[in-house]
Amino acid sequence: MADFSIVARKGSIAPEAELDQSSPIRILPGEKMSKSVRWDETRASEIIGAHASLDGAALPVLHALREEFGFIPDDAIPLVASALNLSRAEVHGVLTFYHDFRRAPPGRHILKLCRAEACQAMNAPILSRDLLAKLGIDWGETTPDGALTVEGAYCLGLCMCSPSGLYDGEPIGRLDAAKLEALIQEARRS
């Protein structure tokens, strides 16, 4: 049987390069998560206009707004609805259906923890519960110091490295309490 190593880039895994013994997963350089910027209705209108002519424009528009601002505030709903000839209820429905559309500014860092079956079988519910209790927040919330937002994800495709997560868009496998503590400390330092 071949010995495969795991290389992660933007959420994918592939049997490629050799790993060092201390790390269960090697992270390749990739794009960092966009940082939240102050809501600007004029800039939002420009973004909406740039995507409004696409087929099925609601998702591309909302993704572009999230990429620019880090979140999609209530003020965006009437802008998107008007530009796309949709009702406010339709836009609200899309925003609340998809987990990646947050309605408030995120923390400086975002930790997404897998909540799917493979990670559940490998102690993720207990790790998550303990982490959230330690931080004094719930799923989707941000620590009072604004350092870290913790969100759930439903399968990151890293089942072989369960429990897994994403920290600022970079995959992390074989999470344990020590790794989570290191992530908290890193988030608070920067």
ZAMARGU-4260 file (C-alpha; in steps of 0.2 Angstrom, whole numbers, plus 5000, padded with zeros to 4 digits):
<rodrens>
0) 5000/5000/5000 | 5007/5017/4995 | 5011/5030/5009 | 5002/5046/5005 | 5005/5062/5013
5) 4992/5076/5014 | 4994/5093/5007 | 4981/5106/5010 | 4977/5121/4999 | 4961/5131/5000
10) 4952/5117/5008 | 4957/5103/4996 | 4969/5088/5000 | 4980/5078/4988 | 4993/5064/4990
15) 5009/5074/4986 | 5023/5081/4997 | 5031/5072/5012 | 5026/5079/5029 | 5038/5082/5044
20) 5034/5071/5058 | 5028/5084/5070 | 5013/5090/5059 | 4999/5080/5053 | 4995/5092/5039
25) 5006/5104/5029 | 4998/5120/5025 | 5003/5128/5008 | 5003/5147/5006 | 4987/5153/5001
30) 4975/5168/5001 | 4971/5175/5018 | 4953/5178/5023 | 4947/5195/5018 | 4946/5207/5033
35) 4930/5216/5037 | 4929/5234/5032 | 4917/5247/5037 | 4900/5246/5028 | 4899/5259/5013
40) 4883/5259/5004 | 4891/5268/4989 | 4904/5254/4987 | 4890/5241/4990 | 4880/5248/4976
45) 4895/5248/4964 | 4898/5229/4969 | 4880/5225/4966 | 4880/5234/4949 | 4895/5224/4944
50) 4887/5208/4947 | 4868/5211/4944 | 4868/5206/4925 | 4874/5188/4929 | 4862/5174/4928
55) 4856/5170/4946 | 4865/5185/4952 | 4859/5184/4970 | 4873/5173/4976 | 4887/5181/4966
60) 4882/5198/4973 | 4881/5192/4991 | 4897/5183/4990 | 4905/5199/4983 | 4898/5209/4997
65) 4904/5197/5010 | 4921/5197/5002 | 4922/5216/5002 | 4915/5219/5019 | 4917/5203/5029
70) 4898/5203/5032 | 4881/5208/5025 | 4871/5220/5035 | 4853/5223/5035 | 4856/5239/5025
75) 4861/5228/5010 | 4845/5219/5009 | 4835/5233/5000 | 4849/5237/4989 | 4851/5219/4983
80) 4832/5217/4981 | 4830/5233/4971 | 4845/5229/4959 | 4840/5211/4956 | 4821/5214/4956
85) 4818/5203/4970 | 4808/5205/4986 | 4817/5209/5002 | 4810/5192/5009 | 4819/5183/4995
90) 4835/5191/4998 | 4833/5188/5017 | 4829/5170/5014 | 4845/5168/5004 | 4855/5176/5018
95) 4848/5166/5032 | 4849/5149/5022 | 4868/5149/5019 | 4879/5148/5034 | 4893/5158/5026
100) 4884/5174/5025 | 4886/5182/5042 | 4876/5197/5047 | 4888/5206/5059 | 4906/5210/5057
105) 4917/5195/5061 | 4932/5195/5073 | 4950/5198/5067 | 4952/5179/5064 | 4939/5166/5060
110) 4939/5148/5066 | 4927/5136/5057 | 4926/5119/5066 | 4919/5104/5057 | 4903/5098/5064
115) 4900/5083/5052 | 4900/5065/5056 | 4918/5060/5054 | 4924/5074/5066 | 4910/5070/5078
120) 4916/5053/5079 | 4933/5059/5083 | 4928/5070/5098 | 4924/5086/5089 | 4908/5090/5099
125) 4918/5089/5116 | 4932/5100/5109 | 4920/5113/5102 | 4909/5113/5118 | 4925/5116/5129
130) 4932/5129/5117 | 4915/5139/5116 | 4913/5138/5135 | 4931/5144/5138 | 4929/5159/5126
135) 4911/5163/5133 | 4903/5163/5116 | 4891/5152/5106 | 4892/5146/5088 | 4894/5161/5076
140) 4899/5173/5089 | 4914/5184/5092 | 4925/5185/5107 | 4922/5201/5117 | 4940/5207/5112
145) 4935/5205/5094 | 4950/5193/5091 | 4940/5177/5086 | 4924/5172/5078 | 4920/5153/5080
150) 4908/5146/5066 | 4902/5128/5062 | 4906/5120/5046 | 4898/5105/5039 | 4912/5094/5031
155) 4928/5102/5026 | 4934/5086/5016 | 4947/5083/5029 | 4939/5067/5036 | 4955/5058/5037
160) 4962/5071/5048 | 4947/5072/5060 | 4943/5083/5070 | 4947/5097/5058 | 4944/5115/5055
165) 4949/5131/5046 | 4958/5145/5053 | 4957/5161/5042 | 4954/5149/5028 | 4968/5138/5031
170) 4964/5119/5035 | 4970/5112/5051 | 4969/5093/5054 | 4969/5082/5070 | 4963/5096/5081
175) 4965/5094/5100 | 4964/5105/5115 | 4982/5111/5114 | 4980/5116/5095 | 4965/5125/5099
180) 4973/5134/5114 | 4988/5139/5102 | 4975/5146/5089 | 4967/5156/5103 | 4983/5164/5108
185) 4988/5167/5090 | 4972/5176/5087 | 4974/5187/5103 | 4992/5192/5098 | 4987/5199/5081
</rodrens>
